[in-house]
Amino acid sequence: MPNPSERPHPMPHRSPVRIRVQRDGPLLVEGPVEVVGEDGEVTVSRRFTVAVCTCRRSRIFPWCDTSHRRREKRPGEGGAV
């Protein structure tokens, strides 16, 4: 959410990009997208929707390979006691 002091920047000729956030999953971004890594490396996907890894376990990072599904649950996280 933008700060109240921030004014939205006009986006001529472009619609806002939709990003869907999932608990314990990737960010789903309507593509095509360019992802710029910490080291400045640019990775491009031309797909209509891409899954961007947020757990950093993916073997194809920055794209999600569902590695987050194999993680161990921490005590008190979900499930029965």
Backbone as CSV, one residue per row, in Angstrom:
resi,resn,N_x,N_y,N_z,CA_x,CA_y,CA_z,C_x,C_y,C_z
1,MET,0.843,-1.173,0.000,0.000,0.000,0.000,0.882,1.227,0.000
2,PRO,0.653,2.164,-0.876,1.507,3.346,-0.916,1.331,4.199,0.330
3,ASN,2.395,4.883,0.689,2.304,5.833,1.788,1.371,6.951,1.378
4,PRO,0.656,7.560,2.347,-0.260,8.648,1.988,0.437,9.796,1.263
5,SER,1.724,10.019,1.551,2.432,11.120,0.918,2.839,10.808,-0.524
6,GLU,2.784,9.538,-0.909,3.165,9.157,-2.258,2.005,9.378,-3.217
7,ARG,2.310,9.910,-4.368,1.299,10.059,-5.404,1.506,8.954,-6.429
8,PRO,0.436,8.341,-6.876,0.604,7.297,-7.894,1.218,7.884,-9.159
9,HIS,2.145,7.147,-9.729,2.765,7.572,-10.988,1.875,7.146,-12.134
10,PRO,1.623,8.032,-13.060,0.814,7.624,-14.213,1.551,6.552,-15.012
11,MET,0.819,5.601,-15.535,1.401,4.511,-16.319,0.844,4.583,-17.731
12,PRO,1.352,5.511,-18.537,0.806,5.639,-19.883,1.032,4.377,-20.701
13,HIS,0.000,3.944,-21.411,0.088,2.815,-22.346,0.316,1.473,-21.652
14,ARG,0.226,1.403,-20.323,0.431,0.130,-19.619,-0.596,-0.032,-18.521
15,SER,-1.034,-1.244,-18.337,-1.906,-1.564,-17.208,-1.031,-1.980,-16.039
16,PRO,-1.521,-1.840,-14.822,-0.743,-2.320,-13.682,-0.519,-3.829,-13.790
17,VAL,0.595,-4.289,-13.297,0.912,-5.716,-13.301,0.229,-6.351,-12.096
18,ARG,-0.417,-7.476,-12.301,-1.086,-8.175,-11.199,-0.128,-9.206,-10.610
19,ILE,0.029,-9.152,-9.287,0.856,-10.107,-8.548,-0.027,-10.744,-7.485
20,ARG,-0.117,-12.068,-7.528,-0.911,-12.793,-6.531,0.025,-13.397,-5.496
21,VAL,-0.250,-13.113,-4.229,0.562,-13.595,-3.120,-0.113,-14.829,-2.536
22,GLN,0.686,-15.873,-2.307,0.173,-17.108,-1.729,0.953,-17.430,-0.465
23,ARG,0.249,-17.789,0.588,0.934,-18.180,1.823,1.765,-19.427,1.542
24,ASP,3.014,-19.409,1.954,3.938,-20.543,1.788,4.099,-20.962,0.335
25,GLY,4.003,-20.023,-0.584,4.159,-20.351,-1.998,4.811,-19.211,-2.751
26,PRO,4.868,-19.347,-4.061,5.519,-18.332,-4.881,4.627,-17.113,-5.098
27,LEU,5.216,-16.062,-5.629,4.450,-14.926,-6.123,4.057,-15.259,-7.554
28,LEU,2.790,-15.149,-7.880,2.327,-15.390,-9.247,2.194,-14.036,-9.927
29,VAL,3.002,-13.822,-10.963,3.083,-12.538,-11.639,2.602,-12.698,-13.067
30,GLU,1.695,-11.800,-13.471,1.252,-11.821,-14.861,2.389,-11.312,-15.718
31,GLY,2.796,-12.122,-16.709,3.968,-11.821,-17.504,3.648,-11.118,-18.786
32,PRO,4.632,-10.935,-19.605,6.040,-11.321,-19.440,6.720,-10.461,-18.380
33,VAL,7.806,-11.004,-17.805,8.504,-10.305,-16.725,10.013,-10.378,-16.900
34,GLU,10.681,-9.425,-16.282,12.136,-9.441,-16.104,12.383,-9.403,-14.607
35,VAL,13.212,-10.306,-14.119,13.583,-10.325,-12.706,15.055,-9.959,-12.631
36,VAL,15.377,-8.958,-11.816,16.762,-8.526,-11.629,17.220,-9.038,-10.268
37,GLY,18.243,-9.904,-10.275,18.767,-10.485,-9.050,19.659,-9.525,-8.285
38,GLU,20.059,-9.932,-7.080,20.938,-9.117,-6.236,22.225,-8.742,-6.951
39,ASP,22.704,-9.658,-7.783,23.970,-9.432,-8.489,23.784,-8.656,-9.790
40,GLY,22.552,-8.250,-10.074,22.280,-7.486,-11.291,21.933,-8.340,-12.494
41,GLU,21.993,-9.668,-12.338,21.657,-10.561,-13.450,20.169,-10.451,-13.776
42,VAL,19.849,-10.300,-15.043,18.464,-10.174,-15.492,18.011,-11.507,-16.068
43,THR,16.886,-12.004,-15.565,16.279,-13.241,-16.053,14.912,-12.886,-16.613
44,VAL,14.620,-13.363,-17.825,13.392,-12.987,-18.521,12.499,-14.203,-18.717
45,SER,11.194,-14.003,-18.560,10.209,-15.019,-18.912,9.125,-14.351,-19.737
46,ARG,8.751,-14.982,-20.832,7.711,-14.450,-21.718,6.362,-15.143,-21.481
47,ARG,6.287,-16.008,-20.482,5.032,-16.719,-20.189,3.953,-15.753,-19.733
48,PHE,2.676,-16.146,-19.858,1.573,-15.266,-19.464,1.460,-15.131,-17.949
49,THR,1.887,-16.131,-17.197,1.965,-16.058,-15.738,3.214,-16.809,-15.318
50,VAL,3.974,-16.203,-14.407,5.181,-16.853,-13.917,5.103,-16.956,-12.402
51,ALA,5.717,-18.003,-11.866,5.783,-18.212,-10.424,7.195,-17.854,-9.975
52,VAL,7.301,-16.792,-9.184,8.597,-16.321,-8.694,8.814,-16.900,-7.298
53,CYS,9.926,-17.595,-7.127,10.253,-18.271,-5.879,10.452,-17.264,-4.744
54,THR,9.877,-17.551,-3.582,10.098,-16.730,-2.392,10.804,-17.497,-1.278
55,CYS,10.948,-18.816,-1.422,11.597,-19.617,-0.372,13.092,-19.789,-0.615
56,ARG,13.548,-19.477,-1.816,14.959,-19.577,-2.230,15.470,-21.023,-2.251
57,ARG,14.589,-22.021,-2.268,14.998,-23.421,-2.346,14.986,-23.944,-3.776
58,SER,14.449,-23.174,-4.693,14.266,-23.617,-6.070,15.599,-23.870,-6.762
59,ARG,15.651,-24.948,-7.517,16.851,-25.239,-8.314,16.902,-24.392,-9.578
60,ILE,15.782,-23.745,-9.915,15.737,-22.894,-11.100,15.459,-21.436,-10.703
61,PHE,15.926,-21.062,-9.520,15.711,-19.714,-8.993,16.104,-18.677,-10.034
62,PRO,15.352,-17.641,-10.283,14.290,-17.091,-9.443,12.906,-17.684,-9.694
63,TRP,12.784,-18.657,-10.584,11.486,-19.266,-10.861,11.208,-20.369,-9.850
64,CYS,9.953,-20.573,-9.531,9.549,-21.595,-8.558,9.547,-22.979,-9.207
65,ASP,10.068,-23.969,-8.483,9.998,-25.360,-8.943,9.230,-26.224,-7.941
66,THR,8.446,-25.615,-7.091,7.630,-26.227,-6.028,8.448,-26.834,-4.891
67,SER,9.702,-26.453,-4.757,10.521,-26.951,-3.648,9.929,-26.571,-2.296
68,HIS,9.166,-25.482,-2.237,8.560,-25.047,-0.980,7.605,-26.104,-0.423
69,ARG,7.089,-26.967,-1.263,6.157,-28.004,-0.802,6.859,-29.079,0.023
70,ARG,8.163,-29.224,-0.155,8.914,-30.276,0.537,9.522,-29.811,1.858
71,ARG,9.297,-28.555,2.222,9.922,-28.050,3.437,9.287,-28.679,4.664
72,GLU,10.067,-28.759,5.734,9.553,-29.308,6.981,8.799,-28.218,7.723
73,LYS,7.700,-28.619,8.366,6.926,-27.673,9.135,7.635,-27.370,10.456
74,ARG,7.565,-26.115,10.846,8.125,-25.715,12.139,7.116,-26.043,13.226
75,PRO,7.572,-26.248,14.481,6.626,-26.502,15.579,5.601,-25.377,15.659
76,GLY,4.322,-25.774,15.775,3.247,-24.798,15.883,2.705,-24.319,14.554
77,GLU,3.252,-24.786,13.433,2.779,-24.385,12.115,1.790,-25.411,11.586
78,GLY,0.574,-25.004,11.419,-0.434,-25.838,10.768,-0.540,-27.252,11.321
79,GLY,-1.505,-28.000,10.861,-1.673,-29.397,11.228,-2.114,-29.600,12.674
80,ALA,-2.383,-30.836,13.001,-2.828,-31.183,14.357,-1.632,-31.319,15.279
81,VAL,-1.900,-31.110,16.574,-0.818,-31.198,17.582,-0.692,-32.604,18.081
